[in-house]
Amino acid sequence: MLGKLYGSLPESSKKHERFQMPVADSFVQGNKTIVKNFSAILKAINRESRHLLKFLAKETATSAALDESGRLVLSSKFGVEQVNKMISSYISQFVLCPECKRPDTHVAERQGIRVLKCEACGAIISVKGL
């Protein structure tokens, strides 16, 4: 009976993922790029700001900082697509588990090596950079 019920569901409801990639809401002001929803992105990926700021600073080769209202300020002009591509790259490297593709991970250090530990499947994978 359960198989029959599952077969009658529309295709769109079968492919629902629990984790949805956050989209940056950014704009250019003068020579700076500002991401308005940076704190919401951090909350969605469950990471601290310091790690993502360092990654974005390396990717953009500019300074990245938080202003008093929690927005990200990059010291150069970047389009919305570029910012989203960099955040997507960070998520694929430091958030999603390479084994099970779940976002239930955290970055830890083991014997001086930075590793990505998955809470869902238990995988422990070393990560490069930062």
C-alpha positions in Angstrom: 0.0 0.0 0.0 2.8 2.4 0.8 4.5 1.7 -2.6 1.2 2.5 -4.3 0.8 5.7 -2.4 4.4 6.8 -3.1 3.9 6.0 -6.8 0.8 8.3 -6.9 2.8 11.3 -5.6 3.7 14.1 -8.1 7.3 14.0 -9.3 8.1 17.4 -7.7 7.3 16.2 -4.2 9.6 13.1 -4.6 12.7 15.2 -5.1 12.5 17.4 -2.1 15.9 18.0 -0.4 16.2 19.1 3.1 19.1 21.4 2.4 18.7 24.2 -0.1 21.7 26.2 -1.2 21.5 29.8 0.1 21.5 32.5 -2.5 23.4 35.7 -1.8 21.5 39.0 -2.0 24.3 41.4 -3.0 24.8 44.7 -4.6 27.6 47.0 -5.6 28.0 50.3 -3.9 30.9 52.4 -5.2 34.0 50.2 -5.3 32.5 47.7 -2.7 30.3 44.7 -2.9 27.8 44.2 -0.1 26.0 41.0 0.7 22.9 41.8 2.7 22.0 38.4 3.9 25.4 37.1 4.9 24.2 36.2 8.5 21.3 34.2 7.0 23.8 32.3 4.8 26.0 31.5 7.8 23.0 30.3 9.7 21.9 28.1 6.8 25.3 26.4 6.4 26.0 26.3 10.1 29.5 27.8 10.0 31.2 30.6 11.8 31.8 33.9 10.0 35.6 33.8 10.4 36.1 30.7 8.2 33.9 31.9 5.4 35.4 35.4 5.5 38.9 34.0 5.1 37.8 31.8 2.2 36.1 34.7 0.4 39.1 37.0 1.0 41.4 34.3 -0.6 39.0 33.7 -3.5 38.6 37.4 -4.3 42.1 38.6 -3.4 40.6 41.5 -1.6 39.6 42.2 2.0 36.4 40.8 3.3 34.8 42.2 6.5 31.6 42.3 8.4 30.0 45.7 9.0 28.1 46.6 12.2 24.8 45.2 10.9 26.2 41.8 10.0 26.5 42.4 6.2 29.6 41.2 4.3 31.6 43.9 2.6 34.1 43.0 -0.1 36.6 45.7 -1.2 36.0 45.3 -4.9 33.2 45.0 -7.4 31.7 41.5 -7.9 28.4 40.5 -9.6 25.7 38.5 -7.9 26.6 35.4 -10.0 30.3 35.7 -8.9 29.4 35.9 -5.2 27.0 33.0 -5.5 29.6 30.9 -7.3 32.1 31.6 -4.6 29.7 30.7 -1.8 28.6 27.6 -3.7 32.3 26.6 -4.0 32.7 27.0 -0.2 29.6 24.9 0.4 30.9 22.1 -1.8 34.3 22.1 -0.2 33.6 22.8 3.5 29.9 22.0 4.1 28.6 19.1 2.1 29.9 15.6 2.9 31.7 14.1 -0.1 30.4 10.7 0.7 26.7 11.2 1.4 26.2 14.8 0.1 24.5 15.8 3.4 25.1 19.2 5.1 25.4 17.7 8.6 29.2 18.3 8.9 31.6 20.4 10.9 35.2 21.3 10.5 37.5 20.0 13.2 41.3 19.6 13.7 42.8 16.2 14.3 46.5 16.0 15.0 47.1 19.3 13.3 45.1 18.4 10.2 41.8 20.1 9.3 39.1 17.5 8.7 35.4 17.5 7.7 33.4 15.2 10.0 30.0 14.1 8.8 27.4 13.6 11.6 25.1 11.7 9.2 27.4 8.9 7.8 30.4 9.3 10.1 32.9 10.0 7.3 36.1 11.9 8.2 37.8 13.6 5.2 40.7 15.9 5.3 40.1 19.3 3.7 42.7 21.5 1.9 43.2 25.2 2.4 42.4 27.5 5.2 
